[in-house]
C-alpha cells in the first residue's frame, strides 16, 4: 500500500529526493501492518540505518518514537480510529 503519511517521494525529515530508503514505521511483528495501513515513509540513509542517529541506530530511539507518534496520529485521522482501536491493532499507544 502507498503511504498515508506522504505523497511525494522525498525524505520525510530532510526533504532530500535522492538515495531514499523505505521505512516501515512499525517494524518487527507489525511490519505487515505498517504495509497494510500505509504507515511508512521515505528516509535518507543517514536518518534510516546508515548512522547512529538514524531510526535503527543506537541513538535513534527518539526519532523512531517521534515517527511512531506521527504515524499513529495519521492512522487515527485517516481511518477514523480511536486510541483504543489503534492500540488493539498495533499493541501499543504511542501518544
C-alpha positions in Angstrom: 0.0 0.0 0.0 1.0 3.6 -0.6 2.0 5.7 2.3 -0.8 7.7 4.1 1.9 9.9 5.6 3.4 11.4 2.5 2.5 11.7 -1.1 5.9 12.8 -2.5 9.0 10.6 -2.8 11.3 12.6 -0.6 12.9 12.1 2.8 10.2 12.7 5.4 12.7 14.5 7.5 15.2 16.3 5.2 13.1 16.6 2.1 16.0 15.3 0.0 15.0 13.3 -3.1 18.0 11.1 -3.8 19.2 7.9 -2.2 16.0 7.2 -0.4 15.0 4.1 1.5 11.5 3.0 2.5 11.0 2.8 6.3 8.1 0.9 7.8 7.2 2.9 10.9 6.2 -0.2 12.9 8.6 -3.0 12.2 9.1 -6.5 13.5 5.8 -8.3 14.1 4.0 -5.1 13.0 5.8 -4.7 9.7 3.0 -6.2 7.7 0.5 -3.9 9.5 2.6 -0.9 8.5 2.5 -2.0 4.9 -1.3 -2.8 5.1 -2.2 0.6 6.5 0.3 2.7 4.7 2.4 3.6 7.7 5.7 4.1 6.0 7.9 7.0 4.9 10.9 7.6 2.7 14.2 8.4 4.6 17.7 9.2 3.5 20.2 6.5 4.7 21.6 8.8 7.5 18.1 9.0 9.0 17.3 5.4 8.4 20.1 2.9 9.0 23.4 4.3 7.9 24.2 6.3 11.1 23.9 6.1 14.8 21.3 8.9 14.6 19.1 7.0 12.2 15.9 5.3 13.4 17.7 2.0 13.5 20.9 3.4 15.0 22.0 3.3 18.7 20.9 6.9 19.2 17.8 6.7 17.0 15.2 5.9 19.7 13.9 9.5 20.0 13.5 9.8 16.2 11.8 6.4 16.0 9.3 7.4 18.7 8.5 10.7 17.0 7.8 8.9 13.8 5.6 6.4 15.6 3.6 9.2 17.2 3.1 10.9 13.8 2.1 7.6 12.3 -0.4 6.9 15.0 -1.9 10.4 14.5 -2.0 9.9 10.8 -3.7 6.5 11.1 -6.3 7.7 13.6 -7.2 10.6 11.3 -7.1 8.7 8.0 -9.0 5.6 9.3 -11.2 7.4 11.9 -9.7 5.2 14.7 -9.7 6.0 18.4 -6.6 5.5 20.5 -8.1 2.3 21.8 -8.7 0.9 18.2 -5.1 1.8 17.2 -3.8 0.0 20.4 -5.9 -3.0 19.6 -4.3 -3.3 16.1 -0.7 -2.3 16.9 -0.5 -3.4 20.6 0.6 -0.1 22.0 -0.5 3.5 22.2 2.4 5.9 21.4 0.6 9.2 22.2 
